[in-house]
Each structure stands twice: as C-alpha cells, then as structure tokens.
C-alpha cells in the first residue's frame, strides 16, 4: 500500500516536465443566458464553434465565435434578435499572410500557422476557403464575475471565451 504514493510522486514530475506552454488570450465575456423575443424564459447559452475570417484588401484576420442555446431550432424563426450575437475579435498578432496563403499568430517570439487559406471559384465568384490547422483554438468556460459600479458590487455568471495557441 505504501508503494502507490511513491509511484504517484515519481509520476507527477514527469507529467509536469512534459507539459508545454501555450498562449491564452481572453476574447470576450458574454451572457450565459438568452431570452428569445418570442419566449418568456431564459435559455442557457454555450459556444457552438468558431472560424477565421480574412480581409484580403487590408491583410487582416479575425476570429468569429458563434453561440447557441438548446431550443434555438424552435425559436429562431420568429426571434427578431436572431439569438446570441457572435463575437468578432481582431487579436493583436493574428494576421493574414497572402503570400503564404495562411493565417498566422505571431507572439512570444514564435509564429504559429492557425489556418490555411485557399482561393476558389464558385457560382457567386471568387471566395476564400479557410481550413484550421488545429494549432489555434477558441475555448470557453463558465465564469463568475463581479462589477463594481462605484457603490454596489453586481455579481453575475457569464461565459468567457479565449483564443489559445498551442
């Protein structure tokens, strides 16, 4: 029985020694509930996904984070607000490199390719297809916040979203 704690202590340094560092940048804080215009109750909000966008003219890139709620299919047609609004984030260090056809993040002394960009043609003219490499992701987590208005402290729950470069 005394062997297990010794093995555990030996394993912990190996796990932490193999851990790699990564960049984590807070993008936004959004409400964790949404009330459709045609309903009287709150729906829990969650992140449904993210994608990159580029502006070839300005050589800029941004991240778009989309949100959803459980009954979105039921209420979305008659909801004038069209659900929780997406987050559009231009992150310092995130750029479009038209020569390399990539979206790159440059920070902390290194450059990471976040997505590959391919020009294509379709029925509606030229367009760009963006394929994530998996090196840059957006994550979300439930968070408790407190805001001080100078007199009272208002506490609320929200969703924090983060841009992570691994």
C-alpha positions as CSV (number, residue, x, y, z in Angstrom):
1,X,0.0,0.0,0.0
2,X,2.9,2.4,0.6
3,X,4.2,1.9,-2.9
4,X,1.3,3.7,-4.7
5,X,2.1,7.2,-3.1
6,X,5.7,6.8,-4.0
7,X,4.8,6.0,-7.6
8,X,2.4,8.9,-7.8
9,X,5.1,11.3,-6.6
10,X,7.5,10.0,-9.2
11,X,4.9,10.3,-11.9
12,X,3.9,13.9,-11.2
13,X,7.3,15.5,-12.2
14,X,7.2,13.5,-15.4
15,X,3.8,14.9,-16.3
16,X,4.7,18.5,-15.5
17,X,8.0,18.3,-17.2
18,X,6.4,17.1,-20.4
19,X,3.8,19.9,-20.3
20,X,4.2,22.6,-23.0
21,X,3.3,26.2,-22.6
22,X,0.8,27.9,-24.8
23,X,-0.7,31.4,-25.3
24,X,-4.1,32.2,-23.9
25,X,-5.8,35.5,-24.7
26,X,-9.2,36.4,-23.4
27,X,-11.5,37.4,-26.3
28,X,-14.9,38.2,-24.7
29,X,-17.3,37.8,-21.9
30,X,-20.9,37.0,-23.0
31,X,-24.1,36.4,-21.0
32,X,-24.7,32.8,-20.1
33,X,-28.4,33.1,-20.7
34,X,-30.5,34.3,-23.7
35,X,-34.2,35.0,-23.8
36,X,-35.7,34.7,-27.3
37,X,-38.0,37.5,-28.3
38,X,-41.0,35.1,-28.6
39,X,-40.4,33.4,-25.3
40,X,-40.7,34.4,-21.6
41,X,-37.9,32.2,-20.2
42,X,-34.2,32.2,-20.2
43,X,-32.2,29.6,-22.3
44,X,-28.6,28.6,-21.3
45,X,-26.0,29.8,-23.8
46,X,-23.0,27.8,-25.0
47,X,-20.3,28.3,-27.6
48,X,-21.2,26.4,-30.7
49,X,-17.9,26.9,-32.6
50,X,-15.5,29.4,-34.2
51,X,-13.9,30.2,-37.5
52,X,-11.4,32.6,-39.0
53,X,-12.2,35.4,-41.5
54,X,-9.8,37.3,-43.6
55,X,-9.9,40.7,-45.4
56,X,-7.5,40.3,-48.4
57,X,-7.5,44.0,-49.1
58,X,-6.4,45.0,-45.6
59,X,-4.4,41.8,-45.0
60,X,-6.3,41.4,-41.7
61,X,-7.6,38.3,-39.9
62,X,-10.1,37.9,-37.2
63,X,-11.9,35.2,-35.1
64,X,-15.6,34.7,-35.2
65,X,-17.1,32.9,-32.2
66,X,-20.7,31.6,-32.5
67,X,-23.1,30.8,-29.7
68,X,-26.2,28.7,-29.4
69,X,-29.0,27.7,-27.0
70,X,-30.9,24.4,-26.6
71,X,-34.2,25.4,-28.2
72,X,-32.7,27.6,-31.0
73,X,-34.3,25.5,-33.7
74,X,-37.8,26.1,-32.2
75,X,-37.5,29.8,-31.5
76,X,-35.0,31.1,-34.1
77,X,-37.5,31.7,-37.0
78,X,-39.7,34.2,-35.0
79,X,-36.8,35.7,-32.9
80,X,-36.1,39.2,-34.1
81,X,-32.8,39.3,-32.2
82,X,-31.7,36.1,-34.1
83,X,-30.2,34.5,-31.0
84,X,-27.0,35.4,-29.1
85,X,-24.8,37.5,-31.3
86,X,-21.4,36.2,-32.4
87,X,-18.2,37.7,-31.1
88,X,-16.0,39.3,-33.8
89,X,-12.4,39.6,-32.5
90,X,-9.3,41.0,-34.1
91,X,-6.5,39.7,-31.9
92,X,-3.1,41.5,-31.8
93,X,-0.6,39.3,-33.6
94,X,-3.2,37.5,-35.7
95,X,-2.7,38.3,-39.4
96,X,-3.4,37.1,-42.9
97,X,-0.3,36.3,-44.9
98,X,-1.4,36.4,-48.6
99,X,2.0,35.3,-50.0
100,X,2.0,32.1,-47.8
101,X,-1.9,31.8,-48.0
102,X,-2.1,31.4,-44.2
103,X,-3.5,33.0,-41.1
104,X,-0.7,33.3,-38.6
105,X,-0.3,34.3,-35.0
106,X,3.0,35.9,-34.0
107,X,3.6,36.3,-30.3
108,X,6.1,35.4,-27.6
109,X,8.9,35.1,-30.1
110,X,7.3,32.5,-32.3
111,X,5.0,32.3,-35.3
112,X,2.2,29.7,-35.5
113,X,0.1,28.9,-38.6
114,X,-3.5,28.9,-37.4
115,X,-5.2,28.2,-40.8
116,X,-4.5,27.7,-44.5
117,X,-6.3,29.9,-47.0
118,X,-7.2,28.6,-50.5
119,X,-8.7,30.8,-53.2
120,X,-11.6,29.2,-55.1
121,X,-14.3,30.0,-57.6
122,X,-18.0,29.3,-57.3
123,X,-21.3,30.3,-58.6
124,X,-21.0,33.7,-56.9
125,X,-17.5,34.5,-58.0
126,X,-14.2,34.2,-56.1
127,X,-14.1,33.2,-52.5
128,X,-11.6,32.0,-49.9
129,X,-11.8,28.7,-48.1
130,X,-10.2,28.7,-44.7
131,X,-9.1,25.4,-43.1
132,X,-8.0,25.5,-39.4
133,X,-4.7,23.7,-38.7
134,X,-5.7,23.0,-35.1
135,X,-2.8,24.9,-33.6
136,X,-5.1,27.8,-32.7
137,X,-8.4,27.2,-31.0
138,X,-11.1,29.1,-29.2
139,X,-12.3,27.7,-25.8
140,X,-15.0,28.8,-23.4
141,X,-15.6,28.4,-19.8
142,X,-18.3,29.3,-17.3
143,X,-17.2,32.2,-15.1
144,X,-18.5,34.2,-12.1
145,X,-17.9,37.9,-12.5
146,X,-18.3,40.9,-10.2
147,X,-18.6,44.5,-11.4
148,X,-18.3,47.5,-9.1
149,X,-20.4,50.5,-10.2
150,X,-18.8,52.7,-7.5
151,X,-21.5,51.9,-5.0
152,X,-22.6,48.3,-5.3
153,X,-21.0,45.2,-6.5
154,X,-23.1,43.3,-9.0
155,X,-22.3,39.6,-9.3
156,X,-23.3,37.6,-12.4
157,X,-22.5,34.4,-14.3
158,X,-21.2,34.6,-17.9
159,X,-19.2,32.7,-20.5
160,X,-15.6,33.7,-21.0
161,X,-14.0,32.9,-24.4
162,X,-10.3,32.5,-25.0
163,X,-8.1,32.3,-28.1
164,X,-5.4,29.7,-27.5
165,X,-2.2,29.0,-29.4
166,X,-0.8,25.6,-28.7
